[in-house]
Amino acid sequence: MLADLTWPEAGARAAAGAILAVAVGATEQHGPHLPLSTDTDIAAELCARLAAVRPEVLVGPAIPYGASGEHAGFPGTLSIGQAALELLIVELCRSATETFDRILLVNWHGGNIEPLRRAKDLLRTESRDVRVYLPRFHGDAHAGRSETALQLALAPDRVRNDSAAAGDTRPLAELLPLLRAGGVRAVSANGVLGDPAGATAGEGAALLEHLTSDLIDRTRLWWPVASQERTGT
């Protein structure tokens, strides 16, 4: 963890080719049964799992605020908006690349995608080696079975199973126009897009393994040959 190091230690790791991975999450409602930190929790776990496999990776402090305007109206949601998130990412990576040659941003919130892409594109025009990981998996959109299973695998004591209930279960493609017009409140009174029923810790653990493998695979070409030989990839 980068935050645990002193500046000479951080400098030594950077000189040895360390890659800085930063989780980009959110503080937003996740239905009546999941904590507000869910997006940040999952992104941070993926960074930690990557670092466990790749000794080159240092994990920076997670970014717990994102562009969560679509969740306005639910108590506890803290959104900084797209423009502020884009600026935060740009300035953070400009600072980070004074120490580290390569920065990996691991995202777990759909509202962050566009500002992350814009920030990455700008940073790369400045010859900064910054990449963004966007997860790919089949599951429901928000606070449904997928995220409930993930939280059950990560911290089951933080899941309020007695409060879990289905929200709007229509496909995301069908919901998007309504979400853009009126936010989550317009389609789901409890903030859930999907149905958490049936979620288990085992299902969450399997999904975490899939996501970790996907993250490793999609960053595979970024690693030195010696590292790939050492980890058998």
Wavefront OBJ file of the C-alpha trace (Angstrom):
o trace
v 0.000 0.000 0.000
v 1.495 3.320 -1.079
v 0.159 5.136 1.973
v 2.148 2.834 4.268
v 5.490 3.805 2.705
v 7.872 6.646 3.421
v 8.932 8.882 0.547
v 12.356 7.156 0.151
v 10.595 3.783 0.062
v 8.115 5.053 -2.527
v 10.992 6.403 -4.592
v 12.805 3.082 -4.462
v 9.704 1.193 -5.568
v 9.151 3.659 -8.419
v 12.763 3.308 -9.545
v 12.247 -0.461 -9.653
v 9.330 -0.032 -12.065
v 6.314 0.029 -9.764
v 2.882 0.644 -11.241
v 0.433 2.697 -9.185
v -3.122 1.312 -9.069
v -5.889 3.558 -7.761
v -9.467 2.450 -7.097
v -12.102 4.884 -8.336
v -15.366 4.357 -6.512
v -18.276 6.368 -5.165
v -20.218 7.144 -2.026
v -23.803 6.585 -3.064
v -26.950 4.732 -2.166
v -27.013 1.015 -2.852
v -30.532 0.191 -1.851
v -31.678 -0.335 1.741
v -29.351 -3.303 2.244
v -25.861 -2.379 0.993
v -23.440 0.234 2.384
v -22.791 3.539 0.643
v -19.156 2.483 0.143
v -20.011 -0.517 -2.057
v -18.459 0.800 -5.283
v -15.282 1.873 -3.503
v -15.068 -1.420 -1.601
v -15.191 -3.500 -4.774
v -12.728 -1.344 -6.732
v -10.282 -1.367 -3.807
v -10.541 -5.151 -3.508
v -9.683 -5.575 -7.187
v -6.616 -3.374 -6.755
v -5.510 -5.396 -3.739
v -5.982 -8.661 -5.603
v -3.956 -7.392 -8.554
v -1.146 -6.344 -6.208
v -1.188 -9.796 -4.605
v -0.440 -11.332 -8.014
v 1.765 -8.588 -9.445
v 4.548 -7.468 -7.070
v 5.120 -4.428 -9.305
v 1.797 -2.947 -8.245
v 1.496 -0.399 -5.458
v -2.048 0.426 -4.382
v -2.788 4.088 -3.804
v -5.547 5.393 -1.523
v -8.959 4.855 -3.093
v -11.017 7.742 -4.462
v -14.323 7.434 -2.555
v -16.257 10.149 -4.413
v -17.479 10.034 -7.991
v -20.062 11.345 -10.426
v -23.210 10.024 -8.748
v -25.773 12.638 -9.700
v -28.205 9.959 -10.870
v -28.520 8.880 -7.230
v -29.541 12.315 -5.969
v -32.499 12.251 -3.601
v -31.244 9.261 -1.614
v -29.757 10.272 1.756
v -26.030 9.677 2.091
v -25.143 9.996 -1.591
v -22.130 12.297 -1.995
v -21.434 13.253 -5.612
v -18.736 15.590 -6.928
v -20.047 15.542 -10.513
v -18.378 14.727 -13.799
v -16.356 17.922 -14.247
v -14.857 17.749 -10.753
v -14.050 14.044 -11.078
v -12.366 14.592 -14.442
v -10.255 17.421 -13.001
v -9.410 15.361 -9.912
v -8.199 12.449 -12.054
v -6.170 14.698 -14.351
v -4.406 16.501 -11.513
v -3.895 13.335 -9.468
v -2.293 11.518 -12.396
v -0.162 14.525 -13.326
v 1.189 14.471 -9.791
v 1.515 10.676 -9.659
v 3.480 10.490 -12.905
v 6.188 12.632 -11.328
v 6.982 9.470 -9.357
v 5.478 6.530 -11.253
v 5.767 5.863 -14.976
v 2.463 3.985 -15.175
v -0.914 4.589 -13.528
v -3.851 2.167 -13.530
v -7.301 3.465 -12.559
v -9.685 0.688 -11.499
v -13.285 1.872 -11.719
v -16.502 0.453 -10.258
v -19.182 3.037 -10.947
v -20.916 3.599 -14.253
v -21.309 7.333 -13.716
v -17.517 7.684 -13.586
v -16.884 6.205 -17.021
v -17.159 9.287 -19.227
v -15.067 11.615 -17.026
v -12.461 8.874 -16.635
v -12.235 8.413 -20.381
v -11.906 12.142 -20.984
v -9.231 12.437 -18.299
v -7.322 9.458 -19.683
v -7.425 10.830 -23.228
v -6.063 14.188 -22.083
v -3.342 12.604 -19.966
v -2.235 10.382 -22.807
v -1.904 13.418 -25.105
v 0.573 14.638 -22.488
v 2.527 11.378 -22.926
v 1.460 10.031 -19.536
v 0.962 6.267 -19.430
v -2.459 6.069 -17.785
v -4.965 3.251 -18.248
v -8.521 2.732 -17.043
v -10.011 -0.639 -16.154
v -13.770 -0.934 -16.684
v -15.174 -4.271 -15.496
v -17.017 -6.615 -17.845
v -19.467 -9.168 -16.490
v -23.054 -10.306 -16.862
v -25.169 -9.056 -13.980
v -27.789 -6.581 -12.911
v -27.151 -2.872 -12.916
v -27.113 -1.574 -9.348
v -27.451 -3.049 -5.855
v -29.051 -6.204 -7.225
v -27.863 -9.771 -7.048
v -24.349 -9.131 -8.399
v -23.282 -6.376 -6.023
v -25.061 -8.039 -3.105
v -23.119 -11.237 -3.761
v -19.859 -9.289 -3.976
v -20.480 -7.577 -0.652
v -21.451 -10.883 0.944
v -18.053 -12.206 -0.156
v -16.197 -9.108 1.050
v -17.968 -8.201 4.297
v -21.143 -10.164 5.036
v -21.693 -8.299 8.304
v -22.258 -5.109 6.308
v -25.148 -6.524 4.270
v -28.622 -5.917 5.738
v -30.273 -9.042 4.399
v -33.566 -8.327 6.148
v -33.904 -5.099 4.145
v -33.004 -6.535 0.736
v -35.782 -6.152 -1.834
v -36.124 -6.056 -5.604
v -36.189 -2.728 -7.390
v -36.742 -2.105 -11.082
v -35.735 -5.296 -12.873
v -36.041 -4.100 -16.454
v -32.899 -4.361 -18.632
v -30.520 -1.430 -18.306
v -30.867 -0.572 -21.993
v -34.583 -0.033 -21.425
v -34.006 2.000 -18.265
v -31.265 4.309 -19.538
v -33.513 6.986 -21.117
v -35.531 7.178 -17.895
v -32.403 7.281 -15.747
v -30.915 10.090 -17.818
v -34.126 12.085 -17.569
v -34.968 11.601 -13.902
v -32.259 9.593 -12.162
v -32.704 6.385 -10.211
v -35.553 7.865 -8.157
v -37.643 8.010 -11.333
v -37.615 4.232 -11.736
v -36.882 2.702 -8.324
v -38.214 3.884 -4.971
v -35.681 1.796 -3.032
v -32.705 2.597 -5.275
v -32.200 -0.954 -6.544
v -31.906 -1.787 -10.230
v -32.247 -5.548 -10.179
v -33.138 -8.109 -7.545
v -30.769 -9.150 -4.727
v -32.737 -12.336 -4.006
v -30.618 -15.479 -4.119
v -27.247 -13.730 -3.780
v -24.631 -15.748 -1.899
v -21.080 -15.228 -0.707
v -19.988 -18.126 -2.917
v -21.437 -16.445 -5.977
v -19.669 -13.237 -4.996
v -16.339 -15.009 -4.519
v -16.644 -16.576 -7.964
v -17.426 -13.188 -9.503
v -14.425 -11.641 -7.749
v -12.214 -14.373 -9.204
v -13.615 -13.685 -12.678
v -13.075 -9.933 -12.332
v -9.551 -10.402 -10.990
v -8.666 -12.691 -13.903
v -10.161 -10.177 -16.326
v -8.141 -7.340 -14.778
v -4.923 -9.349 -14.953
v -5.623 -10.400 -18.538
v -6.458 -6.901 -19.755
v -3.264 -5.474 -18.283
v -1.104 -8.424 -19.342
v 0.833 -6.581 -22.061
v 1.767 -3.856 -19.589
v 4.100 -6.082 -17.601
v 7.827 -6.705 -18.158
v 8.697 -10.063 -19.712
v 10.545 -11.124 -16.559
v 7.421 -10.511 -14.501
v 5.271 -12.550 -16.859
v 7.709 -15.449 -16.659
v 7.774 -15.204 -12.840
v 3.968 -15.358 -12.533
v 3.526 -17.944 -15.287
v 1.484 -15.700 -17.590
l 1 2 3 4 5 6 7 8 9 10 11 12 13 14 15 16 17 18 19 20 21 22 23 24 25 26 27 28 29 30 31 32 33 34 35 36 37 38 39 40 41 42 43 44 45 46 47 48 49 50 51 52 53 54 55 56 57 58 59 60 61 62 63 64 65 66 67 68 69 70 71 72 73 74 75 76 77 78 79 80 81 82 83 84 85 86 87 88 89 90 91 92 93 94 95 96 97 98 99 100 101 102 103 104 105 106 107 108 109 110 111 112 113 114 115 116 117 118 119 120 121 122 123 124 125 126 127 128 129 130 131 132 133 134 135 136 137 138 139 140 141 142 143 144 145 146 147 148 149 150 151 152 153 154 155 156 157 158 159 160 161 162 163 164 165 166 167 168 169 170 171 172 173 174 175 176 177 178 179 180 181 182 183 184 185 186 187 188 189 190 191 192 193 194 195 196 197 198 199 200 201 202 203 204 205 206 207 208 209 210 211 212 213 214 215 216 217 218 219 220 221 222 223 224 225 226 227 228 229 230 231 232 233
